[in-house]
Amino acid sequence: MIIDAHHHLWDPSDRPYPWMDYSVAPLRRRFDTDDLRALTRAAGIDRTIVVQAAHDPGETEWLLTQPAPVAGVVGWVDLTAPDVADRLAALVDGARPGGAGPGARGADSGPRLVGIRHQAHDEPDPGWLARPEVVRGVRAVAAAGLAFDLLVRAREHAAALALVDAVPDGRFVLDHAGKPSIADEPKTTRPRAAEPRTTVDHPERGPADAWRSRMRDLAARPNVVVKASGLLTEAGPDWRERPVHRYLRETVEHFGPDRTMWGSDWPVSTLVADHATVLATTQAALADLSPTERDTVFAGTATRTYLVEHPSQT
């Protein structure tokens, strides 16, 4: 079984996506479940987790109407709203079979809300995640039994740590392995898929040093898991000449298979590679894991984090 724990769906004609400028022009079209099904069938992917891409509650309500293979939605809510708990309750209720909330559907259709994300790396304030009103909102997310996805780079790292420490009962998911600056790495020869690896070589100096430190910080918090996702995109169009395999292996090395999950980051990933290539590259990089460990990365961690229902704390 394979679960794609991070992809998107959108229709730019329905709502604005401010980040979707002309530098990502190929993404400025509708991507829906018809597109998704063709990819998941070819790859043998059983279920998926769709992730918000706009700070718009209407997008979350739309995502909650999507059919299989979508099994869960990481949506958006205004974390700073005084009634954030009520807004979360309405989304959760609407995502239940027969629910009466804005995303209400029949008993046999649609995914459920499994988490919340805010695109914190787009906020002008690098400390946004540590603001008291945001911490209060994330506590409401945890109380509702939902995960919180962390979309952060180096700039937001300190605030992300402060948030995780302030909400010890929360479940946090580090998206895209913390978005390392792989494109700044020297070009190198990509290792062969069948090359045996038992350890990860760590250069003494280089662009990865600061990333490793951030990964150690977050891996030391047991309530944080990581997504091995988006790394080809971070490496850029010449990703084949960058050490993407090394970053994928190190991600698992830092968190362990039990706290690592795979996500395609489709369709953003199509800027540099097709869906099949993203999956195959990750599988090749992690070929030295045991079969049980690979099953955990490609399905088990996502199931435990998102698809096993976590009771609310209220």
Phi, psi and chi 1 to 4 in degrees:
 res  aa     phi    psi   chi1   chi2   chi3   chi4
   1 MET       -  140.3 -179.0  171.2   70.5      -
   2 ILE  -127.5  134.4  -60.0  175.8      -      -
   3 ILE  -117.3  125.4  -65.3  173.6      -      -
   4 ASP   -86.1  106.3 -175.6  -16.3      -      -
   5 ALA   -89.0    6.0      -      -      -      -
   6 HIS  -160.1  104.4 -167.2  108.1      -      -
   7 HIS  -148.5  176.0   71.3   85.5      -      -
   8 HIS  -128.7  160.2  -53.4  -76.9      -      -
   9 LEU  -137.1  142.5  -60.0  170.6      -      -
  10 TRP  -163.0  164.7   55.7   58.1      -      -
  11 ASP  -140.5  100.7 -173.1  -14.3      -      -
  12 PRO   -62.2  -14.1  -23.0   34.5      -      -
  13 SER   -77.9  -14.5   67.7      -      -      -
  14 ASP   -88.6  -32.4  -76.5  -12.4      -      -
  15 ARG  -161.0  157.5   59.6 -173.6   48.4   84.2
  16 PRO   -76.6  146.1   25.5  -33.0      -      -
  17 TYR  -124.2   91.6  -70.7   82.9      -      -
  18 PRO   -56.9  -29.6  -25.3   34.5      -      -
  19 TRP   -75.9  -13.5   60.8  -89.5      -      -
  20 MET   -87.4   68.6 -153.7  178.1  -74.1      -
  21 ASP   -87.6 -171.7   59.9   24.2      -      -
  22 TYR   -73.3   -9.6  -74.4   98.4      -      -
  23 SER   -70.0  -17.5   69.0      -      -      -
  24 VAL  -121.8   40.4  -67.5      -      -      -
  25 ALA   -51.8  -37.8      -      -      -      -
  26 PRO   -62.5  -16.6  -24.5   35.9      -      -
  27 LEU   -88.3   -7.9  -57.7 -178.9      -      -
  28 ARG   -84.4   58.3  -65.8  165.6   61.1   91.7
  29 ARG  -151.8  171.4   70.3  165.5 -180.0   87.1
  30 ARG   -71.3  131.3 -179.7 -178.1  176.2   93.0
  31 PHE  -122.1  117.9  -72.4   87.4      -      -
  32 ASP  -128.9 -173.4   57.9   25.5      -      -
  33 THR   -70.5  -20.3   47.7      -      -      -
  34 ASP   -64.4  -43.7  -71.3  -23.6      -      -
  35 ASP   -62.2  -44.0  -58.7  -56.5      -      -
  36 LEU   -63.2  -44.1  178.7   67.7      -      -
  37 ARG   -60.1  -39.6  -79.4 -164.2 -160.7   98.5
  38 ALA   -59.7  -37.4      -      -      -      -
  39 LEU   -75.5  -44.6  -60.3  171.8      -      -
  40 THR   -68.9  -35.4   56.4      -      -      -
  41 ARG   -64.0  -43.9  -75.3  171.9 -178.0  160.1
  42 ALA   -64.9  -31.9      -      -      -      -
  43 ALA   -93.5   -6.4      -      -      -      -
  44 GLY    72.2   31.1      -      -      -      -
  45 ILE   -88.5  128.8  -67.8  170.4      -      -
  46 ASP   -86.3  -46.1  -59.1  -88.8      -      -
  47 ARG  -141.6  162.1  -66.9 -176.5  -72.2  177.1
  48 THR  -138.8  160.8   73.3      -      -      -
  49 ILE  -117.7  119.3  -55.0  -63.7      -      -
  50 VAL   -94.9  140.7   64.3      -      -      -
  51 VAL  -120.9  138.4 -179.7      -      -      -
  52 GLN   -57.2  153.9   64.4   81.8 -135.4      -
  53 ALA  -135.8    7.7      -      -      -      -
  54 ALA  -144.1  146.1      -      -      -      -
  55 HIS   -84.3   72.9  -66.6  165.0      -      -
  56 ASP  -148.7  114.9 -178.1  -19.9      -      -
  57 PRO   -61.8  -26.0   21.1  -31.9      -      -
  58 GLY   -63.8  -34.2      -      -      -      -
  59 GLU   -64.7  -43.3 -175.2 -158.1   44.8      -
  60 THR   -61.3  -42.8  -62.6      -      -      -
  61 GLU   -61.9  -38.4  -67.1  169.6   15.3      -
  62 TRP   -67.2  -42.8  176.5   68.9      -      -
  63 LEU   -61.3  -32.7  -67.1  174.6      -      -
  64 LEU   -73.0   -4.1  -74.7  166.8      -      -
  65 THR  -101.0   -0.1   68.1      -      -      -
  66 GLN   -76.4  142.6  -60.0  -53.5  -58.1      -
  67 PRO   -84.6  179.7   31.3  -35.0      -      -
  68 ALA   -56.5  146.0      -      -      -      -
  69 PRO   -86.5    4.4   34.1  -38.8      -      -
  70 VAL   -66.4  123.3  177.5      -      -      -
  71 ALA  -112.1  -22.0      -      -      -      -
  72 GLY  -148.8  154.5      -      -      -      -
  73 VAL  -124.5  125.8  173.2      -      -      -
  74 VAL   -96.5  103.9  175.9      -      -      -
  75 GLY  -101.9 -164.3      -      -      -      -
  76 TRP  -130.9  144.1 -179.2   85.1      -      -
  77 VAL  -145.4  153.6   70.4      -      -      -
  78 ASP   -72.9  102.5 -177.4   -4.0      -      -
  79 LEU   -66.0  -21.1  -65.8  167.3      -      -
  80 THR   -91.4   -3.5   67.2      -      -      -
  81 ALA   -68.3  137.8      -      -      -      -
  82 PRO   -58.5  -30.4  -23.8   34.0      -      -
  83 ASP  -102.6   33.3   62.8  -17.6      -      -
  84 VAL   -58.7  -36.5   60.7      -      -      -
  85 ALA   -63.3  -40.2      -      -      -      -
  86 ASP   -67.1  -38.6  -67.5  -23.2      -      -
  87 ARG   -64.6  -40.5  -62.8 -173.6 -172.2 -162.5
  88 LEU   -64.4  -42.9  -73.1  165.8      -      -
  89 ALA   -61.1  -38.3      -      -      -      -
  90 ALA   -65.6  -40.6      -      -      -      -
  91 LEU   -66.9  -43.3  -73.2  170.5      -      -
  92 VAL   -63.7  -43.9  170.5      -      -      -
  93 ASP   -64.9  -40.6  179.8   63.2      -      -
  94 GLY   -68.2  -21.9      -      -      -      -
  95 ALA   -88.0   -4.2      -      -      -      -
  96 ARG   -85.4  148.2  -66.8 -167.9 -177.2  105.0
  97 PRO   -54.9  126.0  -24.7   34.1      -      -
  98 GLY    78.2    4.3      -      -      -      -
  99 GLY   -62.9  161.7      -      -      -      -
 100 ALA  -108.4    6.8      -      -      -      -
 101 GLY   -78.9 -174.7      -      -      -      -
 102 PRO   -62.5  -24.7   22.1  -33.6      -      -
 103 GLY  -103.6   22.6      -      -      -      -
 104 ALA   -58.6  139.4      -      -      -      -
 105 ARG  -143.2  175.9  -62.5  172.2  -54.2  -72.7
 106 GLY   -72.4  173.1      -      -      -      -
 107 ALA   -68.7  -21.7      -      -      -      -
 108 ASP  -111.3   15.0  -62.5  -37.5      -      -
 109 SER  -134.8  152.0   63.4      -      -      -
 110 GLY    86.0  150.8      -      -      -      -
 111 PRO   -83.5 -178.6   33.5  -35.4      -      -
 112 ARG  -119.7  159.7   65.2 -178.6  179.6   86.7
 113 LEU   -71.2  125.5 -170.8   70.8      -      -
 114 VAL  -120.1  -11.0  -62.3      -      -      -
 115 GLY  -170.9  175.8      -      -      -      -
 116 ILE  -132.4  144.8  -66.3  -66.2      -      -
 117 ARG  -139.9  146.4 -173.8  176.5   82.1  154.4
 118 HIS  -127.2  135.3 -174.2   94.1      -      -
 119 GLN   -77.4   72.5  -71.7  149.1  -91.7      -
 120 ALA   -63.3  -26.7      -      -      -      -
 121 HIS   -71.8   -7.7   69.3   -4.9      -      -
 122 ASP   -98.4   -4.7  -69.5  -25.5      -      -
 123 GLU   -74.6  138.0  -70.7  -71.0  -19.3      -
 124 PRO   -58.6  -33.3  -22.8   33.1      -      -
 125 ASP   -90.0  114.0  176.1   13.3      -      -
 126 PRO   -64.3  -18.6   22.9  -32.7      -      -
 127 GLY   -94.7   15.1      -      -      -      -
 128 TRP   -55.4  -42.5 -171.2   87.6      -      -
 129 LEU   -64.2  -21.8  -76.0  170.4      -      -
 130 ALA   -95.4    0.8      -      -      -      -
 131 ARG   -62.3  142.7  -70.8 -178.4  178.1 -177.3
 132 PRO   -55.9  -40.7  -25.5   33.9      -      -
 133 GLU   -69.4  -29.4   64.0  -87.4   25.9      -
 134 VAL   -74.0  -42.8  175.8      -      -      -
 135 VAL   -58.3  -42.3  172.9      -      -      -
 136 ARG   -60.5  -41.8 -178.7 -176.7   63.6   83.9
 137 GLY   -65.0  -40.8      -      -      -      -
 138 VAL   -69.3  -31.9  175.8      -      -      -
 139 ARG   -61.9  -36.0  -75.4  178.4  177.2  146.1
 140 ALA   -67.6  -36.7      -      -      -      -
 141 VAL   -60.3  -47.6  170.8      -      -      -
 142 ALA   -62.7  -41.4      -      -      -      -
 143 ALA   -64.3  -26.9      -      -      -      -
 144 ALA   -82.0   -0.8      -      -      -      -
 145 GLY    80.8   21.7      -      -      -      -
 146 LEU  -108.0  153.3  -57.4  171.1      -      -
 147 ALA   -82.3  161.6      -      -      -      -
 148 PHE  -125.6  120.1 -174.6   75.7      -      -
 149 ASP   -84.3  133.2  -87.1   36.3      -      -
 150 LEU  -100.4  112.3  -65.9  164.3      -      -
 151 LEU  -106.4   93.2 -177.5   59.8      -      -
 152 VAL  -138.9  152.3  -64.5      -      -      -
 153 ARG  -111.5 -166.2  -61.0 -172.7  177.4   97.2
 154 ALA   -59.2  -37.9      -      -      -      -
 155 ARG   -59.3  -35.3 -171.7 -170.8   72.0  130.5
 156 GLU   -99.1    5.1  -60.3   82.7   28.4      -
 157 HIS   -61.4  -46.1  177.8   68.4      -      -
 158 ALA   -61.6  -40.7      -      -      -      -
 159 ALA   -67.9  -37.4      -      -      -      -
 160 ALA   -62.6  -43.2      -      -      -      -
 161 LEU   -61.2  -44.0  -75.4 -179.7      -      -
 162 ALA   -61.1  -40.0      -      -      -      -
 163 LEU   -65.2  -47.7  173.4   63.2      -      -
 164 VAL   -58.9  -42.0  170.9      -      -      -
 165 ASP   -69.7  -28.9  -69.9  -17.6      -      -
 166 ALA   -79.8  -16.4      -      -      -      -
 167 VAL  -127.1   70.1 -169.2      -      -      -
 168 PRO   -64.3  -20.8   22.8  -33.2      -      -
 169 ASP   -87.5   -2.5  -65.7  -27.5      -      -
 170 GLY   -80.0  160.5      -      -      -      -
 171 ARG  -111.9  120.8  -74.7  179.3  -67.5  117.7
 172 PHE  -116.5  144.1  -66.3   89.8      -      -
 173 VAL  -125.7  118.7 -177.9      -      -      -
 174 LEU   -84.7  110.2  178.5   63.0      -      -
 175 ASP   -73.7  144.0  -73.0   -2.5      -      -
 176 HIS    53.4   35.2  -49.9  -35.4      -      -
 177 ALA    51.0   34.0      -      -      -      -
 178 GLY    75.5   14.2      -      -      -      -
 179 LYS    53.2   64.1  -62.4 -179.1   74.9   71.6
 180 PRO   -67.6  156.4   26.8  -35.8      -      -
 181 SER   -86.3   65.1  -59.5      -      -      -
 182 ILE   -66.0  -31.1  -52.2  176.6      -      -
 183 ALA   -64.2  -18.8      -      -      -      -
 184 ASP   -86.2   -6.1  -66.1  -23.6      -      -
 185 GLU   -72.6  149.3  -72.9  -88.6    8.0      -
 186 PRO   -60.6  146.8  -18.4   29.7      -      -
 187 LYS   -66.7  144.7  -69.1 -174.0  178.0 -178.9
 188 THR  -146.0  170.8 -174.1      -      -      -
 189 THR   -86.3  126.7  -59.0      -      -      -
 190 ARG   -68.2  133.2 -172.2  164.4   59.7  102.6
 191 PRO   -64.1  149.2   20.4  -30.2      -      -
 192 ARG   -66.6  146.3  -63.1 -175.2  -60.9  -85.9
 193 ALA   -57.9  -35.5      -      -      -      -
 194 ALA   -91.2    3.1      -      -      -      -
 195 GLU   -66.5  122.2 -178.9 -179.6  -11.6      -
 196 PRO   -68.6  136.8   25.4  -33.4      -      -
 197 ARG  -135.4  130.4  -65.4  -61.9  -59.7  -95.7
 198 THR  -115.1  -22.0   56.6      -      -      -
 199 THR  -137.2  164.1   61.4      -      -      -
 200 VAL  -105.0  126.6  173.9      -      -      -
 201 ASP   -77.3  129.7  -63.3  -33.1      -      -
 202 HIS  -114.5  106.3  -66.0  168.3      -      -
 203 PRO   -59.5  147.5  -21.7   31.4      -      -
 204 GLU   -67.3  -36.0  -69.4  -60.9  -40.9      -
 205 ARG  -135.6  155.8  -66.7  -72.4 -177.5  -92.2
 206 GLY   146.6  178.2      -      -      -      -
 207 PRO   -59.8  -21.3  -21.9   32.7      -      -
 208 ALA   -78.4  -16.4      -      -      -      -
 209 ASP   -56.8  -50.5  -72.6  -10.9      -      -
 210 ALA   -65.2  -37.5      -      -      -      -
 211 TRP   -62.5  -44.0  172.0   73.0      -      -
 212 ARG   -59.3  -40.2  -68.0 -172.6 -174.4  107.5
 213 SER   -62.6  -42.4  176.8      -      -      -
 214 ARG   -64.8  -40.7  -62.7 -164.9  -56.8  -86.1
 215 MET   -63.9  -41.0  -68.2  -71.8  -84.1      -
 216 ARG   -61.7  -41.6  -74.1 -167.8  -66.2  -91.9
 217 ASP   -56.5  -49.5  -73.7  -16.7      -      -
 218 LEU   -76.1  -36.0  -73.8  161.5      -      -
 219 ALA   -65.3  -24.3      -      -      -      -
 220 ALA   -71.4  -14.6      -      -      -      -
 221 ARG   -93.6  113.1  -85.1   76.3  175.5  170.9
 222 PRO   -68.3  -12.7   22.2  -32.3      -      -
 223 ASN   -94.0   17.4   57.5  -23.8      -      -
 224 VAL  -117.3  131.7 -179.1      -      -      -
 225 VAL  -117.3  170.9  -59.8      -      -      -
 226 VAL  -130.8  149.8   67.8      -      -      -
 227 LYS  -104.1  124.0  -73.4 -178.7 -177.8  174.6
 228 ALA   -83.2   81.4      -      -      -      -
 229 SER  -146.5  157.1   60.9      -      -      -
 230 GLY    70.7    7.0      -      -      -      -
 231 LEU   -78.5  -29.7  -64.2 -176.3      -      -
 232 LEU   -65.7  -39.7  -83.7   69.0      -      -
 233 THR   -63.5  -41.9  -50.8      -      -      -
 234 GLU   -64.0  -29.1  -66.8  -59.7  -41.4      -
 235 ALA   -77.7  -23.8      -      -      -      -
 236 GLY    92.8 -177.8      -      -      -      -
 237 PRO   -58.4  -29.2  -22.9   33.5      -      -
 238 ASP   -97.8   38.5   56.5   -4.5      -      -
 239 TRP   -58.8  -26.9   64.4  -91.5      -      -
 240 ARG   -65.5  -19.3  -66.1  179.4 -173.7  -84.8
 241 GLU  -101.2    8.0  -59.5  174.4   41.0      -
 242 ARG  -112.6  160.5  -52.1  -71.1  179.6 -178.7
 243 PRO   -81.7   56.0   30.2  -36.5      -      -
 244 VAL   -62.1  -41.1  172.3      -      -      -
 245 HIS   -57.9  -43.2  -81.4 -137.6      -      -
 246 ARG   -62.9  -42.1 -167.8 -171.9   79.8 -148.6
 247 TYR   -65.9  -38.6  -84.5   86.7      -      -
 248 LEU   -63.1  -45.4  -74.7  163.1      -      -
 249 ARG   -65.1  -41.6  -70.0 -166.6  -62.1  -91.5
 250 GLU   -66.4  -33.1  -74.2 -164.6   41.4      -
 251 THR   -57.7  -47.4  -64.2      -      -      -
 252 VAL   -67.4  -37.3  178.3      -      -      -
 253 GLU   -61.2  -40.9 -176.2 -178.2   70.9      -
 254 HIS   -68.3  -45.0  -78.3  -66.5      -      -
 255 PHE  -100.0  -21.1  -80.0   83.1      -      -
 256 GLY    83.4  153.2      -      -      -      -
 257 PRO   -57.9  -34.6  -24.2   34.3      -      -
 258 ASP   -67.5  -12.4  -72.4  -16.0      -      -
 259 ARG  -126.2   24.3  -66.3  168.5   60.3 -160.2
 260 THR  -127.1  137.3  -55.0      -      -      -
 261 MET  -133.2  154.3   65.9 -177.4   87.0      -
 262 TRP   -97.6  142.3  172.1   76.0      -      -
 263 GLY  -142.4  145.3      -      -      -      -
 264 SER   -79.9  -28.6   68.3      -      -      -
 265 ASP    60.9   23.9 -163.5   29.9      -      -
 266 TRP   -67.2  143.5  179.0   87.5      -      -
 267 PRO   -91.1    2.4   33.2  -36.1      -      -
 268 VAL   -56.3  -37.2  177.5      -      -      -
 269 SER   -62.3  -22.0   56.0      -      -      -
 270 THR   -68.2   -9.2   62.1      -      -      -
 271 LEU   -64.3  -24.9  -67.4  171.2      -      -
 272 VAL  -126.9  -20.9  -61.1      -      -      -
 273 ALA  -162.3  155.7      -      -      -      -
 274 ASP   -79.9  168.8   61.2   30.0      -      -
 275 HIS   -58.8  -44.4 -175.0  -84.4      -      -
 276 ALA   -62.4  -36.8      -      -      -      -
 277 THR   -69.0  -38.8  -61.4      -      -      -
 278 VAL   -60.6  -47.4  173.2      -      -      -
 279 LEU   -64.1  -47.4  175.2   56.6      -      -
 280 ALA   -63.0  -37.0      -      -      -      -
 281 THR   -65.1  -42.4  -60.5      -      -      -
 282 THR   -66.3  -43.7  -50.6      -      -      -
 283 GLN   -61.5  -39.9  -70.1  172.1  -35.9      -
 284 ALA   -66.8  -41.6      -      -      -      -
 285 ALA   -64.4  -31.0      -      -      -      -
 286 LEU  -105.4   21.8  -55.4 -177.6      -      -
 287 ALA   -64.7  -21.6      -      -      -      -
 288 ASP   -82.8   -4.8   58.5  -32.6      -      -
 289 LEU   -70.3  156.0  -63.2  179.7      -      -
 290 SER   -70.8  161.0   71.5      -      -      -
 291 PRO   -54.7  -39.5  -27.8   36.2      -      -
 292 THR   -65.5  -41.9  -61.8      -      -      -
 293 GLU   -65.8  -39.9  -70.6  170.7  -27.3      -
 294 ARG   -64.7  -42.0  -73.7 -164.1  -62.4  -87.6
 295 ASP   -60.1  -36.3  -71.6  -14.4      -      -
 296 THR   -66.5  -46.1  -60.3      -      -      -
 297 VAL   -65.7  -40.5  170.4      -      -      -
 298 PHE   -91.6   -1.1  -73.4   99.5      -      -
 299 ALA  -157.6  -47.2      -      -      -      -
 300 GLY   -62.6  -46.1      -      -      -      -
 301 THR   -65.8  -41.2  -59.2      -      -      -
 302 ALA   -63.4  -39.9      -      -      -      -
 303 THR   -61.9  -48.3  -61.3      -      -      -
 304 ARG   -66.3  -36.3  -76.2 -175.4  -74.8  101.3
 305 THR   -77.5  -42.8  -57.9      -      -      -
 306 TYR  -111.4  -38.3  -72.5  132.2      -      -
 307 LEU  -102.0  -11.4  -61.8  179.3      -      -
 308 VAL   -86.2  121.0  172.9      -      -      -
 309 GLU   -65.0  127.9 -170.2  158.5    5.1      -
 310 HIS  -103.0  120.7  -64.1  -98.3      -      -
 311 PRO   -63.4  148.9   23.3  -32.4      -      -
 312 SER   -67.9  157.5   65.6      -      -      -
 313 GLN   -96.3   12.5  -58.9  170.4   17.8      -
 314 THR  -116.9      -   56.9      -      -      -
